[in-house]
Amino acid sequence: MRLRRILVPVAGLAALVCTLFAQRPFRQYPAWEYYTFPLPPDWNETGEWTFARLMYPTTPMRLDWQSEFRRGFDWREGNTNWTIDYPRSDRHLAAAVRRLTRIHARSVEQPINLDDDNDVFNYPFLYAVEVGHWELTDSQINKFREYLLRGGFFMCDDFHGTNEWEVFVYTMQKVFPERKIVDIPDGDPIFHTVFDLDERYQVPGMQFVQTHRIYEKDGKVPRWRGIYDDNGRVMAAICHNMDLGDSWENADDPVYPEKFSALGVRIGINYIIYAMTH
């Protein structure tokens, strides 16, 4: 991997800045791993870009221990799968955007509920974690589809193996029944916006520190997949059998290997810049 160029942003930022005043106020929810996490001192300052995290209902399917551990919790109040790594992961990636690009990123994230009027349309980049445990409602599917077709970009991450893939696809095929999920080729611009990412490898979660195993479940092969629009733009970037969220979250933890955070951050930066320029 090498640094391709220092970014001079960004087509469309003027339009984005105009939407800032329509965004909902910052809000926090109780998270699966964090119940108290300090706010950065500039948390109430707006920026050119905000890490938007998708809130979603959890599938009723019984997949693993996670399926039972928080069963009965209301996803609209936090504490379910969509809050994994939140908010530390989001804020670390926002700090990386500030350091590695000229984009003024907001220091705090924004959770996005697709049922909240049209708030999602204020954000060019939308991230979801643990999508092997999601199941969007029909109204959310319609809003999500509209968001992507209007130019929004979706990145999902931290789901592993065959069963979680099938749960993810169950909802995603409802969003785009007419479009295929394909492997993103190495030459696609998404891998070359800021960093050249021809040399990619599997990025494990923090569990690697205890197990020394890179993969989870039967997800031994990392997949960088996507869904394209009619103009060849990646609308949805699907990171399967890897845990980039953990690589952001633990980027400052000396027990987590630096090589994994190094790639995870570069992938996140490339996807964000791609979202704002394509």
N, C-alpha and C positions, 0 to 999 in steps of 0.2 A: 504494500500500500504506500502511496506517496501523495502528498498534498498537491492537488492539481492546480489550484489557484486560490488566493484569498478573495472571498466573495465581495462583489460590489452589488448590493441588492438594489432593487428587486422589482421586476415588473409587477404591477398590481398593488404595490404597497399603498399608494395614495388612496385607492379604493378601499383597501383594508382599514386604513386609519379612519376613514369616514364612518366605518361601522362600529368603532370602539364605543361610541356614546350610546349605541343601542344594546350593548351587551348587558347581561344581567350582573348584578353585584357579585363580588367574590363570595364564595361560600365554602365551608368545610364540612366533612362528614366523618363520623367514626370509621376507622379503617380496620381491616382484618389484623394487621400487624402493629399499627400505631394508634394510640388513643390520645396522646399528647405529642405534638411535634411543633417546635418553636417556629413562629412566623419570621421570615427575613425582615429586616428593618424597613425595606422599601416595598413591602407587600401591597400597599395601596396605590402604587404608581402604575399607570397604564404603560403599555409598550406596543411595539409594532407587531409582535407575535406572542400568543399565549398558548401554552400546552393545554389542549382541550382533551379531557378524558371522558370516554363514553360510559355512562351508567346504563346498566341493562338488567333485565330479569334473569334469574338463574333457571336453567332447565330443571324440570322435575325428575329427570332421569337419575338413577342411582349409578354413578360412575366410579366413585372412589370415596375415600374418607372425607374429602372436601364436600361431597354431595350431602353428607349427613351432618357435618360439623356445624353448619350454619342454616340448616333447614328450618324454615319457619320465620327467618329474619326477613324484614321488608327491605328489598333492594333499594327502594327510594330513600331509605334512611341510613344507607351505608352498611358496613360490616359484612358484606357478601363479596363474591369473587371479583367484582369489578374494582374493588379497593385494594387488591393485592399490590404490594410495593408502594402504594400511595400513602402520603404525598412525597416521600423522600426521593423516589425515582424521578418524578416529574420535575422537581426543583433542581436536582442535579443536572438533568438534561437541559433545562432552561439556562443554568449557569454555563454549561458548555456552549450553548448557542451564543451567548454573550461573548465568550472568550475566543471562539473559533470563527465567528462571522462578524459582520458589521450590523447585524440585526439587533435591535434593542428588544430583547425578550423580557416579558414580564417575569418577575421572580417567583410568582406563584401560579398554580394551575387553575383550571376551571372545570369542574365536573359538569357534564352535559347530559341532560335528560331529554330524549327526543320528544317526550310528551309536553315539554315546556314551549308552547307556541312555536316560534321560528328561531329560537336562540341559536341552534346549531349552525345556521347560515352565516353567523358572524365569524366563524372560525374556518380557515382554509385547511387546517390539519386536525384530524381527529384520531385519537389513539384508543385502543381497547386491549386489555390484558385478559388472559384466561378465557379466551373465546371458545374453548372446548367445553365451557360450562354455561354458555349464554343461550337464550331463546327469546328473540324479539317478538313482540306482538304484531298483529297485522298493521295497526296504525303506525307503529314504530318502523316497520319494514317499508312502508310507503314513504315516510319522511326520510328515512335513510337513503332510499333509492333516489329520491328527488335531490337530496344533498349532493350525492356523488355525480349525478347527471348535470347538475348546475355548476360543477367545477370543483367540488370538495374532494379532499384526499383522505383516505382511511388507511391507517396502519394498525395491524393486530399482531399479537406476540404472546409468547409464554403459553403455548398449548402443545401437547406432546402425544404422539402415538396414534394408533388407528381409531380408537373409540372417540377420542376428543376431536380428531379430524372429522369424523362423521357427524358429530354434534354441531361443529362449526358449519359444515357444508349444508346441513339441514336448514339452517336459517339463511345462509348466504345464497342458496339456490332459489329461495323465495324472493330475495332482493333482486337477483338477476337470473331468472330462469333461462334467459336466452343467451347468456354469456358464459364462456368457459373460464375456469381457473387454470392458468398455465404457468410454467416455469418462466421467470424473467431471465432473458438471455444476458450473458456477461456484458455485451456491448450496449445494453440499454442505458440511456442517459441517467437513469436513476442511480446507477452505480458510479457515475462520473461527474456529479454536479460540483462537488468540492473536493472529495477524495476519490482517487481511483481504487475501486474495491474489487479488483479481479481476484485477489487472494483472500477468499472468505473461508471461515471455518466455523464449526459448531460452537456456540456460546452457551455454556451451561448456567444454571442457577446457582444460588449459594449452597445448595445441597452438595455441590462438587467438593466443597471444603471437607465435608465429613465422609462422603462416599468415594471420592476420587473417580466418579463415573460421570462422563460428560452428558450422556443421554438420560432421558427419563422414560419410563414405561417401555414401549417397543419403538420409540422414536429415535432410532440410531442414525438416521440420515437427515441432516438439516436441509430445509427446502425454502428457497426464496421465490415465492409465487406471487401472481398478481392477476387482476382483472383489468382489461383495457377498455377504453371507450372507442367510439368509431373513428377517432382521430389518432389513435395509437398512444394515448395518454394513459399511464397507470392510474386507475381510480382507487384501487385497493391493493395494498402491498401486504402480503400474508407471510409472516415469519413463523414457520412451523418447525417444531422440534428444536427450539432454542428459547432462551430466556434473556432477551435484551434488557427487559425491565430490571432484572436483577443486576445486570452489568452496569446499568446507570445507578441504581440504588446503592450499590456497594463499591462504587468507584473510589471512594475515600477510605475503604476498609483494607488494611494491609494483609488480611488473611485471604482476601479474594484476589486471584491472579490478575495482574495488570493487563496481560495480553487480551483477556476477555473483555474487560471494560474498554480497552483501546479500540477494538473492533466494534463493540456495541455502540459506543458514542459516535464513531464515524458513520455507521449505518444510520443512526438517528439523525445526524446532521444532514446527510445526503437526502434522506427522505423528506425532511422538513423543507430544505431548499428546493427540492423538486416540486413539492406541493405548492410552493409560493411562486414558482416560475413556469409552471406548465399547466 
